[in-house]
Amino acid sequence: MAALSGTAGSIVAAGTAVGEMAEWSLDIGHSPVQVTAFGDVWEEYIPSLRNATGTFSGNFDTSNTVQTALTNAMLGGSAVVLSFYVSPTKYFAAGTAYLTGMSPAISVAGKADVSYNFQASGPVTFT
């Protein structure tokens, strides 16, 4: 088994890498529905709805056009297309997602940071 290095990761929005990002996480969930009936000795479930949320963060760069587009999408409530790379060729794709939060931060002794939260709308795939 080959471990993956975080240095190969990236976030792509609408086909272009989001500059200055350093971290992402994706939480994929599934909520099976219980269909256990009288007389069953084990609980039984059937597939149901899935969901995906996550975050990504890094250095806040006002000259990065993709970060500016994400900021405008957040402020305007527009959908975005996001892909989360684990290697140069393997990634999770959220065909439609909505940014649900944005947290820019800066300190006098540090640098400018930004983080985004998102909610996928529709399927997430892995390629």
C-alpha positions as a Python dict, from the first residue, in 0.01 Angstrom:
ca = {
    (1, 'M'): (0, 0, 0),
    (2, 'A'): (132, 341, -94),
    (3, 'A'): (55, 632, 135),
    (4, 'L'): (-41, 963, -20),
    (5, 'S'): (140, 1287, 51),
    (6, 'G'): (-65, 1595, 127),
    (7, 'T'): (161, 1790, -106),
    (8, 'A'): (-21, 1629, -401),
    (9, 'G'): (-358, 1766, -289),
    (10, 'S'): (-542, 2061, -437),
    (11, 'I'): (-885, 2215, -477),
    (12, 'V'): (-1021, 2300, -821),
    (13, 'A'): (-1318, 2531, -876),
    (14, 'A'): (-1481, 2534, -1220),
    (15, 'G'): (-1173, 2375, -1377),
    (16, 'T'): (-909, 2604, -1224),
    (17, 'A'): (-697, 2539, -914),
    (18, 'V'): (-777, 2758, -614),
    (19, 'G'): (-449, 2929, -535),
    (20, 'E'): (-286, 2936, -192),
    (21, 'M'): (-502, 2659, -41),
    (22, 'A'): (-332, 2427, 210),
    (23, 'E'): (-604, 2201, 349),
    (24, 'W'): (-938, 2043, 263),
    (25, 'S'): (-1175, 1795, 421),
    (26, 'L'): (-1481, 1621, 280),
    (27, 'D'): (-1746, 1453, 496),
    (28, 'I'): (-1964, 1208, 303),
    (29, 'G'): (-2266, 1063, 480),
    (30, 'H'): (-2544, 814, 425),
    (31, 'S'): (-2868, 777, 622),
    (32, 'P'): (-3012, 428, 565),
    (33, 'V'): (-3380, 382, 650),
    (34, 'Q'): (-3477, 113, 897),
    (35, 'V'): (-3735, -137, 765),
    (36, 'T'): (-3732, -387, 1053),
    (37, 'A'): (-4068, -561, 1092),
    (38, 'F'): (-4235, -773, 1358),
    (39, 'G'): (-4073, -1117, 1375),
    (40, 'D'): (-3732, -1001, 1248),
    (41, 'V'): (-3443, -1094, 1476),
    (42, 'W'): (-3201, -845, 1323),
    (43, 'E'): (-3254, -483, 1229),
    (44, 'E'): (-3288, -433, 853),
    (45, 'Y'): (-3211, -123, 647),
    (46, 'I'): (-3245, -2, 290),
    (47, 'P'): (-3035, 262, 115),
    (48, 'S'): (-3156, 619, 135),
    (49, 'L'): (-3022, 971, 108),
    (50, 'R'): (-2656, 1063, 94),
    (51, 'N'): (-2495, 1399, 166),
    (52, 'A'): (-2159, 1569, 158),
    (53, 'T'): (-2020, 1873, 336),
    (54, 'G'): (-1671, 1997, 392),
    (55, 'T'): (-1420, 2275, 431),
    (56, 'F'): (-1109, 2407, 263),
    (57, 'S'): (-867, 2671, 377),
    (58, 'G'): (-538, 2843, 313),
    (59, 'N'): (-376, 3180, 260),
    (60, 'F'): (-613, 3464, 173),
    (61, 'D'): (-492, 3605, -159),
    (62, 'T'): (-695, 3894, -299),
    (63, 'S'): (-503, 3874, -629),
    (64, 'N'): (-613, 3513, -692),
    (65, 'T'): (-904, 3528, -937),
    (66, 'V'): (-1048, 3191, -825),
    (67, 'Q'): (-1057, 3301, -461),
    (68, 'T'): (-1231, 3620, -573),
    (69, 'A'): (-1485, 3414, -772),
    (70, 'L'): (-1550, 3193, -467),
    (71, 'T'): (-1595, 3499, -246),
    (72, 'N'): (-1846, 3643, -495),
    (73, 'A'): (-2027, 3306, -517),
    (74, 'M'): (-2051, 3297, -138),
    (75, 'L'): (-2184, 3651, -115),
    (76, 'G'): (-2426, 3599, -405),
    (77, 'G'): (-2546, 3250, -310),
    (78, 'S'): (-2436, 3101, -643),
    (79, 'A'): (-2354, 2734, -698),
    (80, 'V'): (-1993, 2632, -761),
    (81, 'V'): (-1830, 2322, -911),
    (82, 'L'): (-1559, 2180, -681),
    (83, 'S'): (-1305, 1899, -711),
    (84, 'F'): (-1081, 1780, -428),
    (85, 'Y'): (-759, 1613, -542),
    (86, 'V'): (-577, 1351, -335),
    (87, 'S'): (-318, 1296, -610),
    (88, 'P'): (-256, 1443, -956),
    (89, 'T'): (-508, 1197, -1110),
    (90, 'K'): (-747, 1095, -828),
    (91, 'Y'): (-1013, 1328, -694),
    (92, 'F'): (-1358, 1369, -545),
    (93, 'A'): (-1593, 1584, -755),
    (94, 'A'): (-1892, 1775, -621),
    (95, 'G'): (-2067, 1870, -944),
    (96, 'T'): (-2278, 2132, -770),
    (97, 'A'): (-2203, 2281, -430),
    (98, 'Y'): (-2302, 2584, -231),
    (99, 'L'): (-2060, 2773, -10),
    (100, 'T'): (-2227, 2789, 332),
    (101, 'G'): (-1962, 2987, 514),
    (102, 'M'): (-1652, 3193, 460),
    (103, 'S'): (-1413, 3298, 735),
    (104, 'P'): (-1138, 3543, 641),
    (105, 'A'): (-900, 3621, 929),
    (106, 'I'): (-589, 3828, 983),
    (107, 'S'): (-372, 3917, 1281),
    (108, 'V'): (-110, 4184, 1330),
    (109, 'A'): (155, 3919, 1399),
    (110, 'G'): (48, 3677, 1128),
    (111, 'K'): (-84, 3642, 777),
    (112, 'A'): (-425, 3658, 616),
    (113, 'D'): (-613, 3325, 616),
    (114, 'V'): (-944, 3217, 468),
    (115, 'S'): (-1162, 2911, 509),
    (116, 'Y'): (-1473, 2808, 319),
    (117, 'N'): (-1750, 2565, 420),
    (118, 'F'): (-1962, 2397, 154),
    (119, 'Q'): (-2265, 2173, 107),
    (120, 'A'): (-2282, 1948, -201),
    (121, 'S'): (-2608, 1947, -393),
    (122, 'G'): (-2636, 1618, -577),
    (123, 'P'): (-2387, 1335, -614),
    (124, 'V'): (-2021, 1331, -524),
    (125, 'T'): (-1806, 1105, -741),
    (126, 'F'): (-1454, 965, -707),
    (127, 'T'): (-1234, 936, -1013),
}
